[in-house]
Amino acid sequence: MMRALIMLLLLVNIVYFTAEFLFGNATYTPPAAMKHGIPAIELIKDKAPASNIASTLSTRCYTVGPYNSEKAMQLVAKQLNNFGLAVKIRRERTKDTLNYLVYLVAQETRQESLKIIDDIKKNDVKDYHLIESGPYKHAISFGFFDDLNKARRHSEYIRFLGYDARYTEQKSVREIFWLNYDEQPDKNAPVLKWSRAIDLGSIVQKIPRWCEF
């Protein structure tokens, strides 16, 4: 009797699972992807700010300069502002070569330097004098030369006369100015044309640079 009951239960289970497998999906209704009144979830990575990307890729950034004159730089900056562009000013200090000094180092006493000058007068040396002050005090100057090769040749001639002449570069510190600006494709500021019209003394370049975002 017990065995027959167990067999009956197994048969009922088999019939139930068979029917569920064959006909269960027909009555299944999937849950709604969205419910009325509840906004759908959006992944941030899938929502790209297309307008910002396009703006970033199309922006062109430049630096223009150097300007020797602050006034000229300010006038060009004003032109860029009037053109609808924001400008950032950069100031730099640079050293320029003024000329080259040919000289003989100072002797231990002023009298010794004067004695050398008396001897030099006997040779074909036209430009010489004793430096009375400054870092070259009591040295003998043989003149300033704008060209390095001329300074080198003159120092070699003085050495030929038996004196250890040297030459050194004379530098001057000055301030120069640059302008940084960004522009869109529909903006093409004629900044070099403005610069030439405002400051003929500056050799200005327009250089692409990394955009700062």
QUIQUIHU-V991063 format. One record per helix or strand of 2 or more residues. SS is the DSSP state (a for helix, b for strand). FROM is the first residue (numbers start at 1). LEN is the number of residues. If there is no record, write none. Layout:
SS_FROM_LEN + SS_FROM_LEN
//
This chain:
a_2_22 + a_25_3 + a_44_3 + a_50_9 + b_60_8 + a_70_13 + b_87_18 + a_110_11 + b_129_2 + b_140_6 + a_148_13 + b_165_19 + a_191_8 + b_205_4
//
